[in-house]
Amino acid sequence: MSTGVLASDERPAGAEARDRLVLVHGFTQTRRSWDAVRDTLTGDFDTVAVDAPGHGGSSGERLDLVAGAAAIGSTGGEATYIGYSMGGRFALRLAVDRPDLVRRLVLVSSTAGISDTAERAARRAADERLATDLERDGVEAFLERWLARPLFAGLPAEAAQLGERSSNTVAGLASSLRLAGTGAHEPLWDRLGELALPVLLVAGADDAKFVGIAECMTAAIPRAELAVVPGAGHTVHLEQPAQFVETLRTWLDATEPRRSVG
């Protein structure tokens, strides 16, 4: 049973903090994946890194995208939300469902979902096969195949955080694939126009698929900006951490977080 609050850790920046940042990782990662980014931000921002449902300290949480987004919002509170890949989908869902909590939104190598019904069903079937393989072979063998995908071709071995990823459980990762995979939820493309907050879309220049997705999302969101990071693929914040942080800081400095009303 879900507690409604996920495992997380907060690094307070003190009285001078300009904003609270909540960071949500991608599939097979944990909140530790944000450590290098947080190390450069904590002096100016309160930062909270969350273990997404099925991962890290939240490995026992079995939540779909909607319930998972709600749990992330309960954990993070009112803040700027920064999500990578799967974490971006959780953060986007939260921004749509609870605009009172999300003051700004940063989506890194993420998507609003799969619009085509047949393609969505095919992705759901593919994720079920992945979950079955994971249950048969275990986490380490699964991660070896997962990180060998072309999507992660630009990720250096020393930045892959294999040890931290290996701390995840078979049951937790399998539940994440089945409940929160891209094929498991309705797309949000037709709701992007509702977003009234500042949004930053980030993609790596070498990740052509997600550059295209980010361009489409930028066009659909009223207050969105797009940043394409050179020399990076899908895992932008791990492949080019310094450039990612510079991009993020520049945008944070230039945008005013939306304040809650009432």
N, C-alpha and C positions, 0 to 999 in steps of 0.2 A: 504494500500500500504506500502511496506517495505521501510524503510529509508536507508537500507544497513548498518546501524550501530546499535548495540544492546546496551541495558542498561548495564552499568558496573561501577565499581569503581576501582581506582588505588591507591596503597600505594607505593609511591616512597621510595627507600632505601638510596637515596643520591649518592654522587660521588663514593662511594666504592661498589656500587651494582655490582655483578658479572654477572648478567644476568636478563632478563625479563621473568617472568613466567606468563602464562595465564591459568587460571583454569576454567574448564567447568563442570558444575554439571550434575546430572542425572535427570531422569523423576520424576516429582512432587516436585523437590527441587527448590532452588533459589541460587543465588550467595553467599548468607549468609551461605550456607552449608559448605563452605570452611573456615569459620572464624577461627576455632581452628587451622587448618593447617597453615593459613596465619600468625597468630599471632607468630608462631615460625620461620617463613621464612623471614618476612619483613625486619629484620635488615640486611640481606645479599643479598636480591633480590628485585627488583621492582616486585610487584605482581599485577595482574589485574584479578578480578573475573567478569565473564560475566553472565548475565541472558540469557539463551538459548532461542531460539524462542518459544513462547507460554508460557513462564514462567516469574514470577516476573515482573520487569519493561519492559520486552519484550513480555508481554502477548498478545499484539496486533499484533505481527509479525507472519504471516502465511507462513512458509517456510518449504520446504522439506529438506532432508539431504544435497543435493548439494548446494542449495541457502543458507541454514542455515550455512553451513561450510564457505561459502564465506563471509557471514555477520560477523561471528565470527573472521575470518581473518582480515576483514576491521576494526573491533573493537580492536583487540589485537595487530596487527602489527607483526613485526618480533620478534620471541620469542620462548621459550620452551613451548610447549602446554601440559597441564595435564588434562585428561578427565576421568571422572568416568561414566561407564555404557553408557547411551545415550550420555553423553558428550564425552566419548571416541570415539564413532562412528563418531561424528561431527569432532573431532580432527584428526582422521585417514583419513577421507575424505579430510580434508584440507591439510594434509601432502601429499596425492596423487595428489591433484589438484594444490596446490601451494607450492611446495617444497622450493621456495625462501623465504617463510614466516616462515616455521617450522624448527627451528634449532635443537631441540631435541623433543622427543615425549614420553609421559608417558601415558599408557593406563591401567586403573584400572577397573577390572571386566568388561571388554568390549569384543567386538567381531568384526570380519570382515564381519559379515552378515550370512545369511542362504543360503547355496549353493543349496540345493534341491528345485526345483521349487514348488512341491506340498506342502512341509513343509512351504515354504515361503508364499504361498497362504493361508495356514491354519493359519499362524500367523497373516497375514493381516486381515483375517476374525475375529480372536479372538480379535484383537485390535479394530476393528469396533464395536464389541459387548461391549467392555470396554468403548468406547467413547459414545455409546448409553446409557449404564448404568449411566455413569457420567452425561450426559445431563438430565437423568430422576431423579437421586437421589441427585445431588449436590456434591460439593467438599468434605465436611466433611465425608459423608457416604462413598463416593468412597475411600477416604484415609484410613478409618477404615478397609475396605476390602483389599485394596492394601497392607498395611503394615502387614496384618495378613497372607500374603503369606509365604510359607516355605522359600522362598528366603531371607526373612528378619528375620528369626527366631532368629538369633544371635544379632539383633539390640536392645540394651536396650531402654526402653521407654524414658529415659531422653536424649538419643542421637538421637531420631527419628526426632526432630525438627518439631513436628506436627503443632505448631503455625505458623511457617514460611511457611511450605508446604500449610497450609490452606489459605494463602494469594494469592495463585494462583486462576485463574478464570476457570470456566467450559469451556468457549469457547477456552481459550488458551490451556488447557490440552487436550481437545478433538482434537484440530487441530494438536497438537504434536503427538498424537497417530496415527492419520490418515496420516499425511504427513511425519513423521520422525521415525515411528516405525520400528522395525527390518524387518518386512515383507514388508515394503513399498518401499524398495530400493534394487538395485542390489548389490550382495555381492562383496567384494573387495579382496577375497582370491587370485585371480590370478594376483593381482597387488602388493602384499606385497613384492615381490622380487625387485620392483622398488625403495623401500625406502632405501636411501643411508645415512640416518642420524642415530644417536644413538637412540635406542628405548628401553624403559623399560616396561615390562609387569608385572603387579601386580595383584595377586589374593589371596583371603583368603583360608587358608588350609581346612576350613570346607565347601567350595563352590566347590564341586568336578566337577560340570559341567564346571565352568569357569576356574578352574585349567587346565582341559583338553583342553579347547579352547586356553588358554594362552600358553600352551605347543606347540600346533600346530602352532600358530602364531609365536612363538619364532623360531621354526624350519624353517619357511618360510621367515623371515626377516633377511637380511644379518648381521646387527649389533645390534641384539636384545639380551637382557638379561631378565631372568625370576626371579621374586622374589615372593615366596609364604610365606605369613604372617601367622604364627601360631595363633590359637585362634581367628580367624576372619572368617566371612562368606562373603557375597556379598558386604556389605557396609564397606569395609576394613578401610577406613579413618575415619569412625565414630565409629566403634567397637573397633579398636586398634589404636587410633590417634598417640600416642607416637611412637609405633613401625613402623607405616606407615611413619611418618616424618623421623625417623632414617634411614629407608630403602631408602627413597627418597633422603635425604641429602647425604648419602654414594654414591649413584649413581651419583648425580649431581656433587659431588666433584671429582669423578673418570672419568668423561666423558667431553670431550671438545665440546661445542656447535658448530655445523656446521655454518660457516660464509657464508653469501650470496656472490655470485660472480657478479661483474660488478656494 
